[in-house]
């Protein structure tokens, strides 16, 4: 679990729609292509792990530790099934977005060999460790 104290707690800020591309690019190594790949692949990740997810609107968040993630907008729970990790469980739309973003950041870090993308994975993971649904998020990605 995270060792964050209230003084160094990671917070999130909603990225305004007009700023999504530039903010994602800035946090993912300064390359617009990384921002596009992050967004497209995060949609695909959730689509592959949540049978009940059929598209919709998303929101994007910047983290105070320079991490970033995106989450679908919705109420209630989504059931995720990650066969490679033997995980099946329900979680909020926010937590599901964190899971999908973490999978995408991991994949992009390997594909791009970009340190900023790799660091973004660890920054989001640090945030996930302090999330109310940390246990489910970590089980889903491990």
C-alpha positions as MATLAB code, in Angstrom:
seq = 'XXXXXXXXXXXXXXXXXXXXXXXXXXXXXXXXXXXXXXXXXXXXXXXXXXXXXXXXXXXXXXXXXXXXXXXXXXXXXXXXXXXXXXXXXXXXXXXXXXXXXXXXXXXXXXXXXXXXXXXXXXXXXXXXXXXXXXXXXXXXXX';
ca = [
       0.000    0.000    0.000;
       0.938    3.616   -0.402;
       2.858    5.440    2.312;
       1.353    8.816    1.452;
       0.612   11.232    4.268;
      -1.919   14.035    4.143;
       0.917   16.448    3.279;
       1.924   14.557    0.150;
      -1.429   13.083   -0.849;
      -1.826   12.926   -4.615;
      -4.797   14.912   -5.836;
      -6.523   15.025   -9.194;
      -7.802   17.882  -11.322;
     -10.308   17.542  -14.130;
      -8.752   18.509  -17.459;
     -11.036   20.793  -19.443;
     -12.071   19.356  -22.835;
     -10.180   22.019  -24.823;
      -6.971   21.193  -22.919;
      -7.023   17.388  -23.115;
      -4.705   16.978  -26.121;
      -2.057   19.408  -24.960;
      -2.115   18.216  -21.346;
      -1.877   14.537  -22.270;
       0.928   15.305  -24.688;
       2.786   17.304  -22.032;
       2.473   14.524  -19.439;
       3.340   11.746  -21.885;
       6.692   12.919  -23.186;
       5.687   15.961  -25.209;
       4.579   13.977  -28.231;
       1.029   14.437  -29.545;
       1.137   10.900  -30.962;
       1.530    9.505  -27.430;
      -1.584   11.389  -26.325;
      -3.601    9.978  -29.224;
      -2.320    6.444  -28.605;
      -3.081    6.752  -24.904;
      -6.654    7.837  -25.529;
      -7.438    5.289  -28.261;
      -5.871    2.358  -26.441;
      -7.503    3.179  -23.107;
     -10.914    3.018  -24.824;
      -9.941   -0.382  -26.249;
      -8.634   -1.679  -22.939;
     -11.892   -1.011  -21.152;
     -13.890   -2.391  -24.053;
     -11.928   -5.648  -23.847;
     -12.280   -6.056  -20.051;
     -15.840   -4.819  -19.403;
     -18.602   -6.580  -21.345;
     -21.187   -4.021  -20.198;
     -19.154   -1.079  -21.501;
     -20.319    0.031  -24.948;
     -18.719    3.440  -25.339;
     -19.656    6.800  -23.945;
     -18.181   10.015  -22.691;
     -14.937   10.128  -20.758;
     -13.256   12.589  -18.476;
      -9.538   13.186  -18.139;
      -7.590   13.933  -14.978;
      -4.180   15.432  -14.259;
      -2.585   14.316  -11.002;
      -0.604   16.515   -8.646;
       2.399   14.179   -9.094;
       2.318   14.810  -12.894;
       0.419   11.622  -13.618;
      -2.642   11.419  -15.822;
      -5.596    9.123  -16.408;
      -8.967    8.957  -18.052;
     -12.234    7.411  -16.889;
     -15.645    6.871  -18.444;
     -18.479    8.962  -17.074;
     -21.080    6.799  -15.400;
     -22.881    5.831  -12.252;
     -22.774    2.511  -10.487;
     -20.348   -0.298  -11.114;
     -18.678   -2.024  -14.046;
     -17.638   -5.652  -13.898;
     -14.163   -6.194  -15.273;
     -12.758   -9.538  -16.298;
      -8.998   -9.715  -16.847;
      -8.326  -13.354  -17.789;
      -4.538  -12.969  -17.873;
      -4.615  -11.931  -14.198;
      -7.451  -14.263  -13.133;
      -9.410  -11.201  -12.019;
     -13.153  -10.698  -12.104;
     -14.722   -7.968  -10.023;
     -16.935   -4.920   -9.940;
     -15.674   -1.390   -9.456;
     -16.685    2.203  -10.058;
     -16.326    3.784  -13.474;
     -13.444    5.845  -12.064;
     -11.562    2.776  -10.835;
     -12.217    0.982  -14.140;
     -10.739    3.973  -15.960;
      -7.654    3.820  -13.764;
      -7.246    0.118  -14.572;
      -7.626    0.725  -18.315;
      -5.230    3.707  -18.151;
      -2.620    1.670  -16.259;
      -2.756   -1.153  -18.803;
      -2.408    1.386  -21.618;
       0.484    3.248  -20.005;
       2.324   -0.024  -19.433;
       1.854   -1.041  -23.070;
       2.870    2.403  -24.364;
       5.972    2.482  -22.174;
       7.163   -0.724  -23.812;
       6.177    0.348  -27.340;
       7.595    3.872  -27.207;
      10.561    3.213  -24.918;
       9.853    6.692  -23.537;
      10.814    7.338  -19.913;
       8.055    9.930  -19.449;
       5.411    7.377  -20.417;
       6.927    4.821  -18.061;
       6.989    7.369  -15.249;
       3.335    8.179  -15.955;
       2.496    4.541  -15.220;
       4.181    4.704  -11.808;
       2.646    8.079  -10.994;
      -0.834    6.748  -11.728;
      -0.071    3.584   -9.767;
       0.912    5.707   -6.764;
      -2.440    7.481   -7.024;
      -4.232    4.128   -7.399;
      -2.598    2.824   -4.211;
      -4.371    5.545   -2.211;
      -7.696    5.220   -4.075;
     -10.757    4.005   -2.167;
     -10.807    0.965   -4.484;
      -7.052    0.317   -4.405;
      -7.441   -3.365   -3.614;
      -9.573   -4.076   -6.689;
      -7.480   -1.872   -8.961;
      -4.225   -3.554   -7.921;
      -5.707   -7.046   -8.211;
      -6.948   -6.245  -11.710;
      -3.546   -5.043  -12.967;
      -1.369   -7.656  -11.255;
];
